[in-house]
Amino acid sequence: PAVRSASPAPGRPCPVRAAVVSACLTVALLLLLLATRPQIAHAQAGGPDGEGHRRVVLLSMPDQVFSATAAALGPWAIAVEASTEPPPADEAAAAAVAASHDATAVAWIEGAELIIYDALDLGLERRPAPTTIDDATAASIALTIKTALRRPLRVPAMVAFPGAGEPIPRPPALELDRPAPPPPAPRLIAHLAVTAGARVPTRTPAPTLPRISGRVSLGASTWRGLAVVAGAEAGPTADVTADGLAATYRDIGAVVGVAWRHQLRPRLWLVPAALAALHWTSLRGTLTTADGAMDVDQRDHAGAGELEVAVESGASLRVGAVLSATATTGPVRYQVRSRDVLVIPTLSVSLGLRVSY
């Protein structure tokens, strides 16, 4: 009978030995991959702990920007913190602010620019920013901050593996740097202000006049806070008694000019204005002399220039104080029989409380 042998033919490899060698090589390859996986993951994360942004600090930002940014970054588990610290002067100062708040990014507005310091990328990024802050522009700023912080981090060009004598070159990661959203279209900005106070002459016996004024300002979002102002002012009559005169004095005025609305800090505004005014005045009463009593009913008008500055606090509805100086083209004189019975001096000062919306 024929005899079959399990021994391999001469010159032919043993199948069992080949299977054992293949299994050993597979196990060695798996161990090598497990040993190098932490280093690969660390390099791809881009940060010291394999994490992205975790906290951003907004410096001297309006409340609307804080709320919009917190809403935009909330789903990404990035905390938003507001601080009243002044903006840093340079990149080193921004890094110090980030370190003091344990933050990975710092953002602030400087003039017409939004500046973002990225502590992970170690750099400053500048984007255009609106000068007037409202709900729409705040949402635009929040989207810009979110775009900058959610961008993939830069990966080091070389990644060293344990036991390797030379680093293995690694191609740079793609950076999806989406362009900033376009600025919002120009829009009309209107403000209404009501002031109650008093106008005090710089010389007596001219009377102190209670004043109530209303003004409307119209501007555009691209005017950097400038606006055209128009309004009117009036008040109760003032009693005038001097040298036999018993009368009442009235002053009604209209103003036009320009104003500049500047935000000093969140919820605090400075509003200086330069105005031209026209005043209509009247004096009515009785003048008693040695010859008897006579009626006085006179009217006059005068042009004037006004400089004022207001400080307001609040968001949409603001309350503050206003101080102004008024200079007429000359003193307003009322005469009876060529004798001055009332002289309103050229310069007067006004102080009042102001409410604007």
Residue pairs with C-beta under 8 A, 6 or more apart in sequence:
8 14
8 15
35 162
36 161
36 162
39 159
39 160
39 161
39 162
40 159
41 50
42 50
43 155
43 156
43 159
43 170
44 155
44 173
45 51
45 52
45 153
46 52
46 120
46 152
46 153
46 154
46 155
47 120
47 153
52 104
52 120
52 149
52 150
52 153
53 76
53 78
53 104
53 105
53 120
53 149
53 150
54 77
54 78
54 79
54 104
55 78
55 79
55 80
55 81
55 101
55 102
55 103
55 104
55 105
56 69
56 73
56 78
56 79
56 80
56 81
56 103
56 104
56 105
56 106
56 107
56 145
56 149
57 81
57 82
57 83
57 97
57 98
57 101
57 103
57 105
57 106
57 107
58 65
58 66
58 69
58 80
58 81
58 82
58 83
58 107
58 108
59 83
59 84
59 85
59 86
59 87
59 88
59 97
59 106
59 107
59 108
60 83
60 84
60 85
60 86
60 87
60 108
60 109
60 265
60 266
61 69
61 82
61 107
61 108
61 109
61 266
62 133
62 138
62 263
62 266
62 267
63 266
63 267
63 315
64 133
64 134
64 135
64 138
64 315
65 133
65 138
65 141
65 142
66 80
66 82
67 138
68 135
68 138
68 139
68 141
68 142
69 80
69 107
69 141
69 142
69 145
69 146
70 80
71 142
72 139
72 142
72 143
72 145
72 146
73 79
73 80
73 142
73 145
73 146
73 149
76 146
76 149
76 150
78 149
81 101
81 103
83 97
83 101
84 265
84 266
85 97
87 108
87 109
87 110
87 115
88 94
88 96
88 97
88 106
88 108
88 117
91 117
91 123
91 124
94 106
94 117
94 124
95 117
95 119
95 122
97 103
97 106
97 117
98 104
98 105
98 106
98 117
98 119
99 119
103 119
104 118
104 119
104 120
105 116
105 117
105 118
105 119
105 120
105 148
105 149
106 116
106 117
106 119
107 114
107 115
107 116
107 117
107 145
108 114
108 115
109 115
109 129
109 141
111 131
112 128
112 129
112 130
112 131
112 224
113 126
113 127
113 128
113 129
114 126
114 127
114 128
114 129
114 141
114 144
114 145
115 124
115 125
115 126
115 127
116 124
116 125
116 126
116 127
116 144
116 145
116 148
116 149
117 123
117 124
117 125
118 124
118 125
118 148
118 149
120 153
121 153
121 154
125 148
127 144
127 148
127 180
128 180
128 183
129 141
129 144
130 137
130 140
130 141
130 183
130 184
130 221
131 221
131 224
131 225
132 189
132 221
132 224
132 225
132 261
133 141
133 263
136 184
137 184
137 221
140 181
140 183
140 184
143 181
144 180
144 181
147 178
147 180
147 181
151 175
151 176
151 177
151 178
152 173
152 174
152 175
152 176
154 172
154 173
154 175
155 170
155 172
155 173
156 170
157 169
157 170
157 172
158 167
158 168
158 169
158 170
159 167
159 168
159 170
160 167
160 168
161 167
161 168
184 221
186 220
186 221
186 222
187 220
187 221
188 218
188 219
188 220
189 218
189 219
189 220
189 221
189 227
190 216
190 217
190 218
190 219
191 216
191 217
191 227
191 261
191 356
191 357
192 214
192 215
192 216
192 356
192 357
193 214
193 215
193 216
193 217
193 231
193 310
193 354
193 355
193 356
193 357
194 212
194 213
194 214
194 215
194 354
194 355
194 356
195 211
195 212
195 213
195 214
195 215
195 322
195 352
195 353
195 354
195 355
196 211
196 212
196 352
196 353
197 210
197 211
197 322
197 350
197 351
197 352
197 353
198 208
198 209
198 210
198 211
198 350
198 351
198 352
199 208
199 209
199 211
199 251
199 326
199 348
199 349
199 350
200 208
200 348
200 349
200 350
200 351
201 207
201 208
201 344
201 345
201 347
201 348
202 345
202 347
202 348
202 349
203 343
203 345
205 240
205 242
205 342
206 342
206 343
206 344
206 345
207 238
207 239
207 240
207 249
208 238
209 235
209 238
209 249
209 251
210 235
210 236
210 238
211 233
211 234
211 235
211 350
211 352
212 233
212 234
212 235
213 231
213 232
213 233
213 234
213 255
213 352
214 231
214 232
214 233
215 229
215 230
215 231
215 255
216 229
216 230
216 231
217 227
217 228
217 229
217 259
217 261
218 227
218 228
219 225
219 226
219 227
219 228
219 261
225 260
225 261
225 262
226 258
226 259
226 260
227 258
227 259
227 260
227 261
228 256
228 257
228 258
229 255
229 256
229 257
229 258
229 259
229 273
229 275
230 254
230 255
230 256
231 254
231 255
232 252
232 253
232 254
232 255
233 252
233 253
233 254
233 255
234 251
234 252
234 253
235 251
237 248
237 249
237 250
238 248
238 249
238 250
239 246
239 247
239 248
239 249
240 246
240 247
240 248
240 249
240 283
240 285
240 342
241 247
242 341
242 342
243 341
244 287
244 288
244 289
245 285
245 286
245 287
245 288
245 296
245 341
245 342
246 285
246 286
246 287
246 288
247 283
247 284
247 285
247 286
247 287
247 296
247 341
247 342
248 283
248 284
248 285
249 281
249 282
249 283
249 342
250 281
250 282
250 284
251 279
251 280
251 281
252 279
252 280
252 281
253 277
253 278
253 279
253 280
253 304
254 277
254 278
255 275
255 276
255 277
255 306
256 275
256 276
257 273
257 274
257 275
257 276
257 306
258 273
258 274
259 271
259 272
259 273
260 271
260 272
260 273
261 269
261 270
261 271
262 269
262 270
262 271
263 269
263 270
264 270
267 313
267 314
267 315
268 311
268 312
268 313
269 311
269 312
269 313
269 318
269 320
270 309
270 310
270 311
271 309
271 310
271 311
271 312
271 356
272 307
272 308
272 309
272 310
273 306
273 307
273 308
273 309
273 310
274 305
274 306
274 307
275 305
275 306
275 307
275 308
276 303
276 304
276 305
276 306
277 303
277 304
277 305
277 306
277 326
278 301
278 302
278 303
278 304
279 301
279 302
279 303
279 304
279 328
279 332
280 299
280 300
280 301
281 299
281 300
281 301
281 302
281 332
281 344
282 297
282 298
282 299
282 300
283 296
283 297
283 298
283 299
283 334
283 341
283 342
284 296
284 297
284 298
285 295
285 296
286 293
286 294
286 295
286 296
287 293
287 294
287 296
287 336
287 341
294 336
296 334
296 336
296 341
298 334
300 332
300 333
300 334
302 328
302 329
302 330
302 332
303 328
303 329
304 326
304 327
304 328
304 329
305 326
305 327
306 324
306 325
306 326
306 327
307 324
307 325
308 322
308 323
308 324
308 325
308 350
309 322
309 323
309 324
310 320
310 321
310 322
310 323
310 354
311 320
311 321
311 322
312 318
312 319
312 320
312 354
312 356
313 319
313 320
316 357
317 355
317 356
317 357
318 355
318 356
318 357
319 353
319 354
319 355
320 353
320 354
320 356
321 351
321 352
321 353
321 354
322 350
322 351
322 352
322 353
322 354
323 349
323 350
323 351
324 349
324 350
324 351
325 347
325 348
325 349
325 350
326 347
326 348
326 349
326 350
327 346
327 347
328 344
328 346
329 346
330 346
331 343
331 344
331 345
331 346
332 343
332 344
333 340
333 342
333 343
333 344
334 340
334 341
334 342
334 343
335 341
